[in-house]
């Protein structure tokens, strides 16, 4: 049985609408100047219940996360606020 898995308790995912463009971890990483692996590590290191939670994906298909492409500035801002030395945005 396939069930949709919400990554945040009670989180409502946005419905896919015509004209919306979603990107995966590889493209998100590319737009942030990091690898797909870095995005995956951030998701694990900064879960929803952490002090600096990584922005939740807008969709998940077969456990593959996707973010609305228009959220890249929001995620870039999240990265700028990361604790430690990982916040360099050259």
C-alpha positions in Angstrom: 0.0 0.0 0.0 1.4 3.4 -1.0 0.7 6.3 1.4 1.7 9.9 1.1 4.1 10.6 3.9 4.0 14.1 5.3 7.4 15.2 6.6 5.8 17.6 9.1 2.9 16.5 11.4 -0.3 18.0 10.1 1.5 19.7 7.2 -0.6 20.5 4.2 1.2 20.2 0.9 0.3 22.7 -1.8 -1.6 21.1 -4.6 0.2 20.9 -7.9 -1.3 23.6 -10.1 -0.8 24.2 -13.8 2.2 26.4 -14.4 4.0 25.4 -11.1 7.5 24.2 -11.5 9.1 21.9 -8.9 12.8 21.1 -8.6 14.5 18.3 -6.8 17.5 18.3 -4.6 20.0 18.2 -7.5 18.6 21.3 -9.1 18.1 23.0 -5.8 21.7 22.3 -5.0 22.9 23.6 -8.4 21.0 26.9 -7.8 22.6 27.2 -4.4 26.0 26.3 -5.6 26.3 23.0 -3.7 25.8 19.4 -4.5 22.6 17.3 -4.2 24.3 15.5 -1.4 24.7 18.8 0.6 20.9 19.4 0.3 20.2 15.9 1.5 22.6 16.3 4.4 20.9 19.6 5.4 17.5 17.9 5.4 18.8 15.3 7.8 20.9 17.6 9.9 18.2 20.3 10.3 14.8 18.4 10.6 11.5 20.1 11.2 11.9 20.0 15.0 15.4 21.5 15.0 16.2 25.2 15.9 17.0 25.9 12.2 14.7 23.6 10.2 15.4 23.1 6.5 12.4 24.3 4.4 10.0 21.4 3.9 9.5 20.2 0.4 6.2 21.2 -1.3 5.7 17.8 -2.9 7.0 14.2 -2.5 6.7 11.6 -5.2 7.8 8.1 -4.2 9.7 9.7 -1.3 11.6 12.0 -3.6 11.3 15.6 -2.4 10.5 18.6 -4.6 10.4 22.3 -3.9 8.5 25.0 -5.8 11.2 26.7 -7.9 10.0 30.1 -6.7 11.2 29.1 -3.2 14.9 29.2 -4.1 15.3 32.7 -2.6 13.7 31.5 0.7 16.0 28.5 0.8 19.0 30.7 0.0 18.0 32.9 3.0 17.7 29.8 5.2 21.3 28.9 4.1 22.6 32.4 4.9 21.3 31.9 8.5 22.9 28.5 9.0 24.8 28.1 12.2 28.6 27.7 11.8 30.8 28.2 8.8 28.4 26.7 6.2 26.7 30.0 5.6 29.1 31.4 3.0 27.2 32.5 -0.1 30.0 33.5 -2.4 
